[in-house]
Amino acid sequence: MRIFDPHIHMTSRTTDDYERMAAAGVRAVVEPAFWLGQPRTNVGSFTDYFDSLVGWEPFRAGQFGIRHHATIALNPKEANDPRCRPVLDELPRYLEKDGVVAVGEIGYDSMTPEEDDAFAAQLALAVAHDLPAMVHTPHRDKARGVERSLAVVAESGIAPQRVVLDHLNETTVKLVRDTGCWLGFSIYPDTKMSPPRMVELLKAYGTERVLVNSAADWGRSDPLLTRATGEAMLGAGFTDDDVDRVLWRNPVEFYGQSGRLDLTDDDLAEPTFAGNSILRGGS
């Protein structure tokens, strides 16, 4: 089983996670820029973070044979902080980086006017830089947030097939299904979606335009739940080809629209788990 996790926050994970992921079949990831849990108070803290997403983290992943790409954005939660808004002016130079395959995470947290402005501005950047967009749907009042997100996407002029609305569930999948946008689902231990629930949605709606991710971050999460979802699919009667479509070919198709997805094997480092002083030294 080959796995491409299209949304995982590896900055929050350890090298042990990379080792486990590689052993489970994860060969590629996309790491979206997001809120780190502690409020950032100046633009410099963002640019340092963005630099790590396009520099250090791909190196760290490569030591385990995992290809790492990123998405870059001002996240919805921090769009409400006036100290963070100047980050929008810094985004264009990062959106030209080779390893950046989308603008994200953008969208809504509390659906404020400030979030409206940042969302629209960053969709415009996605169009200007010919990149897909990853839209974070809010954790509260999700159905209204999805409806509002779809309206902003439609107003922006970006092609729907270049947009994924993430963190969907049973109550919101129908809202997105027929828009042409991609459907993103985050598999979590307690919240969001579980492997059995995801299997039921795949039975009902099929495997096209579906992205399944672990979204693993600093909270309670599990970077191997993509693998668990694939195993649950097989147990429910889906074929190996179905699993490969959901866990590999779909994210390749979506992020391949950036023209920057690099999944060649010749320059990927072989997994070097035991006795590697570089990897073990910083854990």
ZIDAPE-V452096 format. One record per backbone hydrogen bond with DSSP energy under -1.0 kcal/mol. NH is the residue of the N-H (numbers start at 1). CO is the residue of the C=O. If there is no record, write none. Layout:
nh->(NH/NH)
co->(CO/CO)
This chain:
nh->(3/4/5/8/9/10/12/13/18/19/20/21/22/23/24/25/26/27/28/29/30/31/33/33/47/48/49/50/51/52/53/54/55/57/59/60/61/62/63/64/65/66/67/69/70/71/72/79/81/84/87/88/89/90/91/95/97/100/101/103/104/106/108/116/117/118/119/120/121/122/123/124/125/126/127/128/129/130/131/133/134/135/136/145/146/147/148/149/150/151/152/153/154/155/156/162/163/164/165/166/168/172/173/176/177/179/182/183/184/185/187/188/193/198/199/200/201/202/203/204/205/206/211/213/215/225/228/229/230/231/232/233/234/235/236/237/238/243/244/245/246/247/248/249/250/252/253/254/255/256/257/258/259/268/272/280/281/283)
co->(25/247/28/30/216/8/9/10/14/15/16/17/18/19/20/22/21/3/3/67/5/69/71/104/43/44/45/46/47/48/49/50/51/52/55/56/57/58/59/61/62/61/27/29/99/31/102/75/78/81/84/85/86/87/87/91/94/97/70/132/72/134/136/112/113/114/115/116/117/118/119/120/121/122/123/124/125/127/126/162/103/164/106/141/142/143/144/145/146/147/148/149/150/151/152/159/160/133/182/135/184/169/169/172/173/176/163/209/165/211/213/193/186/194/195/196/197/198/199/200/201/202/183/185/7/222/224/225/226/227/228/229/230/231/232/234/233/239/240/241/242/243/244/244/245/248/249/250/251/252/254/255/256/265/63/276/277/280)
